[in-house]
Amino acid sequence: MRVSLLSLLAAVVLVAPAAAQPPTAQRAAPALDPPEIRALWVDAFHAGIRSAREADELVAVARLANINTLFVQVRRRGDALYTMGIEPPLDDPAYDPAFDALAYIVDVGHGAGIQVHAWVNAMPAWRDELAPKDVRHLFNLHGPSAPGDENWFTASPAGSHKFPVGYFLDPGHPGAAAYLADIYVNIVRHYAVDGIHFDYVRYPETDERLARGAGVGYNRVNLERFRRATGRNDTPEPGDESWMAWRRQQVTQLVRRVAIESKRINPRIKISAALIPWGQPPTTEKNFVDVAPMQRIFQDWHQWLRDGLLDLGVPMNYARETDDRVRGWFDGWIRWEKRHTHGRQLAVGLGAYRNTPEHTLAQIARVRQREGGSRVDGVSFFSYAVPRLPAEVTGGVEPPSAGDPTAKAPDRIAFLAEGAGAMPGAFARPAPVPAMPWIERPEHGWIAGVVTAATPADADGVIVKVKRAGFGLFRRARSTQSDGNGYYGLTNVKPGRYRVWVDDRGKKSIAIEASVVAGTVARVDLSRR
């Protein structure tokens, strides 16, 4: 008879302090599995970290299930489960606004040897029909009713701001982009988290399925910036190639700023993101541009891995195992993911709410298989809450624990360690988190800064060039482009001396010298005359 994790948890609590223990010198080290990411998403819509009791149980459950990484949601939609920030607290009867949930879970998680990443929803701002009660909320200050440029929310071509997933900020609005960057960087500055975890760092999905593109991004300020950058005066169609590239660029520039500025504060911070792998998978590197992440929500996460903006990618491969077509897509995506990590780490996100425990264990086994010489670094499990499984998965008969929202959390994830049916547990023993060599032994650094000009528009889209000093005319310069706030950044810069300047359409520009040290950010602010 299997012993549930809930029973084990109770046993841990009831162990007598006076029980005989072998001398430390004679105690054998616990057997470990090879390094592997074993992550758990802990959302803020259910029990997780809203109180000390919830957080204590979470950590105990994670230890018993041999989980080594927690993605804890501390921002849902313009709110906060931490106190050292600028947004209003989570409006939830289970949450005391004076309780710093993030600080508490970091302390207890680290005390148990578990890494804690702050999971922050980027673009979602609100979903309900009634506005938030707190006047400080983003929706009330910069929502659809805000005048003129103070409206930071994305829109459809017809001007609607409400999408199937609610109201979203538009990353192409400089005010929204700067605000979001501050949210992430502020967490790195004030909390000893192991990482920050992007979610919803993208445009919203729509009900309309077009052959190419999507009807999002039509915030007035974003459109004006696009027209100024391209010299056009029209309103582009959703599938316009230049318009699609522009919207991808706005999302990427936000990720770039957050990643580099976070590294400037803490070079050891891990930047990760929950990523979209919807529908038909790509088959080559080239045709990634044609799949859903690039076409529907403008999330170029393949480029983020290639540029080193992410330390860890977590594609949300939430596939129902009983659907043959979707199962095939799942297998195709994870094959592609294994071959395209670009030297970074990748953990496959699994949607346990769509599968029985046996099917989830089967998916973990396929994720662990090598694809030629390629593999991924682990899995992430959605979620700690595990909503009720649909009837088509269970055959109309609910299992006694997994998938039951009334069951205790230990029972819902027990199968990860204990197994289910004839399937052995996937996490039978603890495993360390894999090291990241580029963080532990860095060989590159970053160059970043802000371009200032007479007007904000003049600092937008400026080409910044960087060239290794002392290598003559034959060394090619690298270039990047400033965002709507004048921010620019370059990754994967080899240590050494560099010259940095604004490439202003042939005008003479003063170059500033910078020294790049591996693992650090060289700050170079520039002025456009």
JOTADA-V958284 format. One record per helix or strand of 3 or more residues. SS is the DSSP state (H for helix, E for strand). FROM is the first residue (numbers start at 1). TO is the last residue. If there is no record, write none. Layout:
# JOTADA-V958284
<<SS & FROM & TO> <SS & FROM & TO>>
This chain:
# JOTADA-V958284
<<H & 5 & 14> <H & 24 & 26> <E & 37 & 42> <H & 52 & 64> <E & 69 & 75> <H & 101 & 111> <E & 115 & 121> <E & 124 & 126> <H & 138 & 142> <H & 148 & 150> <E & 166 & 169> <H & 174 & 190> <E & 195 & 199> <H & 220 & 230> <H & 241 & 265> <E & 270 & 275> <H & 286 & 290> <H & 292 & 295> <H & 301 & 306> <E & 312 & 317> <H & 324 & 339> <E & 345 & 351> <H & 352 & 354> <H & 357 & 368> <E & 378 & 382> <H & 391 & 394> <H & 409 & 412> <H & 415 & 418> <H & 437 & 440> <E & 444 & 452> <H & 456 & 459> <E & 463 & 468> <E & 478 & 481> <E & 487 & 494> <E & 496 & 502> <E & 512 & 516> <E & 521 & 523>>
